[in-house]
């Protein structure tokens, strides 16, 4: 199993003139420590206008800075919005980052959330899937073609040689944000890595890992255009590693703020500059949802986290992305958590990664046939998306059932 760190760049109120500066400097230092400790990936979202929840509006700038302070860690867009960015500009920025980092970029893409994010850029929620897919088709050839033009409904440009080209050939590995189980299938059918949130149970994880790999290893794959397959399923989890379970819970209040923000932004609208989410959170944090949030995350002593990870490793989840920076979790606690986990937990799972890669190769070659499970029993086992819905639209259970057999889920 591989491990990543994840950044929304949450900065709860009250803010000072230096809040954002201090946050970003600390976050860069944390990624630097993660690289030194042997973590495999550092992921950052792209969000706009989501006050307190995410100040991550320029992932390319942050990852470029991180590229100059790290040597080995992969730098992931989790995700680049293809609804609010011109496909050429995405290709240019990704290629530049790939060159600056020595070929360490992972390219996750998604649709963006709702009207708050999309409308200022002229994108509409009702057609965001169509904009996304057209943008994807327009972007991919920019990485390889020296004479590329595109004429679509939403994106249109004349023949150009988009430069520079990425160091990785033909392009960095491709991922997509998955906000529900239906879109995990979508990722598999498109031959793209799936980025989602932690499954509620190992049983649910096994059902959907098997489903994902059964599709992506079969003739059911229908690419949006020509690109390399990226068979990978990664999940984000709340995270805090400390010497004892009790101490870890004390330091992990930021995770419950993250869950609160997911719920709040999904159910509320507000005028810019008028909301105080940290104040709103104070009453919520003592309720049942906050208590259950602790149980869903990788929060505890090295032994506790190790036992949870073994269950997900056993069902062949490829990567766990650890969400340590959330709420008002201190820089010191984040760094100590990353260091303790890397010393006490991570080596065991890294040591078994070659065996997992052998399993994956056998599955992709058709040498291993995976059991299929009743997915309706696990309809609620993947929650939210890696970017609070910045991947694909949320589907109701009725939609999931109606579209389960569709070639392109969720259209």
Phi, psi and omega in degrees: 000143177253164185226140176233167170245153193227138183230118165268339188061063178279132178224089180294153172290159002281147180259148171248177180295339183249007184303311183291319179300311181297320181299310184293325176294319178295318181297320177297320178295322179295319178295322177299317178295318179301320178296315180295330182274354176095013174295153189269327187221150166233121184247143171226141177283172161237120176222156179224135169072007181268085188303136180070321182290314183209124173254026185266059184276347183226073182300326181298319180295315181295314182292328176295318176297318179296328182296333182271355180246004183227166183237324189237330188297138177284143185248112190248133167279115182231059019218167172277125182281122179268009175258334184247005179230138177293136183304324178296317181295323176298311181299318180297313183292320179295318179296318177300314180296323179297321178290317181296327185267357183075033177081042184245016186273140168243128186253099170268142180230161180195184189263341190093165188277261186227204184303325181304316181272320191278318189299321178299338180262006178083009179262144181250141183300319187294340181240017186294329176297317180294319178297317180301308184294322177294320177297322178298313180297325180287329186281313191305313181296342178299333182287338186235326185283143174260005183204079189237133174228158182213136180225102182231191181283325185250333181233135183210123177208151182280177183299129178207157169260105183283120182232153000281176174261151181291156176291320178286133182247137358279347181192164175298156178303142187255136179226164173221143177288137182239114184264352177202174184295328178301323184275347167294319173297319179302314179301316180297316181294332178271354179075032187240149175297145183255126176247117181215188178261161188304138173291150183289336183212156174300327179296317177295321178299315181297319180301318186272331171297314179297319179295314180301310184287332176294323180284310187291341178265007187245184177276011177278351181292127177233094183293150175290330175198198182271122178198169179281137174296149174225082180287100181204140174231115181242145180229139177270140178222143169302146192210135167199119179249124179219175185298327179228161177298320182296316180294321179298318179295321178299326184270357189253023179300332180301326180296322179289328173296321178300313180297319177301315181296321175304312182294316184294311182293337178278345186234354184232150166238152182205156178287142181305134175078009185250351186256147174235090186295325180296321178291317178299327184291335188301321178284321182297326189294344180263002183270183184293324181297320179294321180295318180290335179299323179299322182289333183280341185264172174269078187235117180159194178287165175307319180296317180296314180294321180301316180295319178295318182294325180299327179293320180283329175296322184296335180258010169073035165295133186284318187214138171252125180256120190266120180263094181262322183275102178202153181055226179251028175302131187286153177302319180297314180296322178297312182296316180295323178296314179299318182290318181295315179300317182294331180275319191260338188238310190300321184303323180301316184281325174298323182296332181263003180299320177303322178294322177295319179296325176295318176301313182298315179300320179293321178296313182295332179275357180080012181278338177240127175257126186269141175294145177251142185241164176288105185289339180297335179287347183235032185294341182245024186268354174238122187243138178058185176239173181298342182227043179052047179092009183278008173262265183245163184296153178281135181250145173283167179299322179298319178296319180300316182291319183293329187254009186300329183263002183291147179292327178235090185301144169082001181293000000 
